[in-house]
Each structure stands twice: as C-alpha cells, then as structure tokens.
Amino acid sequence: MPVPRRNSSVAPGPQERYFATEFRIKNRRNEDLMADEPHFLDTTGLNCPLPVLKAKKAMKTLKDGERLKVHATDPASTIDFRHYCAVSGYLLETMRETDGLFEYIIVKTPTP
C-alpha cells in the first residue's frame, strides 16, 4: 500500500524516510553492478602488435580487479593476447571469435 505524500515543506515522516533510504540503497546496488561492466577498447582494423600495445596502455589506467574488453580483427592477436597475459600476470577471462571478430576480456590482477 503506497504511503500518501504530504503537500507541505515539512520533513518526511518515518515511513517516507524508510522508502527514500530503500530507494537510495537500490540505486547504489545498481551503480555497483555497473562498475562490473568491463572497459572497452576497439582495435578492429589494426594489425599485430598494435592491438596488444593499445591494450597494454589501457590496462595501465585500470584499477586492480577491473576488466578490459578488447575487440580485434587480426587473427594473430590470439597468440599476442595469450602471451601478453601470461607475461604480465593478468587474467585472460574470455577469448572468443565470431565471424572474424575476436573478443578478449582481460582482468587486471593485483601485482605482488
């Protein structure tokens, strides 16, 4: 049952404050979910080694635990990204190819 709203400048009652707090909490949760979305880097049309070099530069700007999604069209990028993640210590979370478009999701792991 909805709480009737008052048409005055008086502070909201206890029930109205509860619903306002609940609304803020829900929105905060949605903001946290949006933080899980990976950053995006489009390297389509670039050939080896440019996709990996651009990804390396982008990874420097990310915080630990953040993810970077990279799109590439160079078939050799699969080898490059595997090697880059192995050497840098980052996690190659996803690597897939669809109709000549390669997608990589790299997670920046904390460095010891």
C-alpha positions in Angstrom: 0.0 0.0 0.0 1.6 3.3 -1.1 2.3 5.9 1.5 0.3 9.1 0.9 2.6 12.1 0.2 2.1 15.4 2.0 2.0 18.6 0.1 4.0 20.7 2.6 7.5 21.6 3.2 7.6 19.6 6.5 10.2 16.9 6.7 9.1 13.5 5.6 7.6 11.1 8.1 9.2 7.9 9.2 7.7 5.7 6.5 8.6 8.1 3.8 12.2 8.3 5.1 12.4 4.4 5.0 11.3 4.3 1.4 13.7 7.0 0.4 16.5 5.1 2.1 15.5 1.9 0.4 15.4 3.7 -3.0 19.0 5.0 -2.5 20.2 1.6 -1.4 18.7 0.0 -4.6 20.3 2.7 -6.8 23.7 2.2 -5.1 23.5 -1.5 -5.8 22.8 -0.8 -9.5 25.8 1.5 -9.6 28.0 -1.3 -8.1 26.7 -3.6 -10.8 27.6 -1.1 -13.5 31.1 -1.0 -12.1 31.4 -4.6 -13.0 31.0 -3.8 -16.7 34.3 -4.0 -18.5 36.0 -1.0 -20.1 36.0 -1.2 -23.9 38.8 -0.9 -26.4 38.1 -1.2 -30.2 41.2 -2.2 -32.1 39.4 -3.5 -35.2 41.4 -2.9 -38.4 44.7 -2.8 -36.6 47.4 -5.4 -37.2 50.0 -7.0 -34.9 51.3 -5.7 -32.5 49.0 -2.7 -32.2 46.0 -4.3 -30.5 48.2 -5.6 -27.7 50.1 -2.4 -27.4 46.9 -0.4 -27.1 45.5 -2.9 -24.6 48.7 -2.6 -22.5 48.4 1.2 -22.4 44.7 0.9 -21.4 45.4 -1.6 -18.7 47.8 0.9 -17.0 44.8 3.2 -16.4 42.7 0.5 -14.7 42.5 -0.4 -11.0 43.1 -3.9 -9.7 40.1 -6.1 -10.4 38.7 -4.0 -13.3 38.3 -5.6 -16.7 39.0 -4.6 -20.2 37.1 -5.9 -23.2 39.0 -5.7 -26.5 37.7 -6.2 -30.0 40.2 -7.1 -32.7 40.1 -8.4 -36.3 43.7 -9.6 -36.5 43.8 -13.4 -36.3 47.4 -13.3 -34.8 46.0 -11.3 -31.9 45.0 -14.6 -30.2 48.7 -15.5 -29.8 49.6 -12.0 -28.8 47.0 -11.6 -26.1 47.7 -15.1 -24.6 51.4 -14.2 -24.4 50.7 -10.7 -23.0 48.5 -12.0 -20.2 51.0 -14.8 -19.3 53.9 -12.3 -19.1 52.0 -9.5 -17.4 50.2 -11.8 -14.9 46.8 -10.6 -15.9 43.9 -13.0 -16.3 42.6 -13.6 -19.8 39.0 -14.2 -18.7 37.4 -14.6 -22.1 38.7 -15.2 -25.6 36.2 -15.8 -28.4 35.9 -15.4 -32.2 32.7 -14.6 -34.0 32.7 -14.0 -37.8 36.2 -12.7 -37.8 35.8 -10.5 -34.8 37.9 -11.5 -31.8 36.8 -10.5 -28.3 39.1 -10.6 -25.3 38.3 -9.8 -21.7 41.3 -9.2 -19.5 41.1 -8.8 -15.7 43.8 -6.6 -14.1 45.0 -8.7 -11.2 46.9 -7.2 -8.3 50.6 -7.2 -8.7 52.7 -8.6 -5.7 
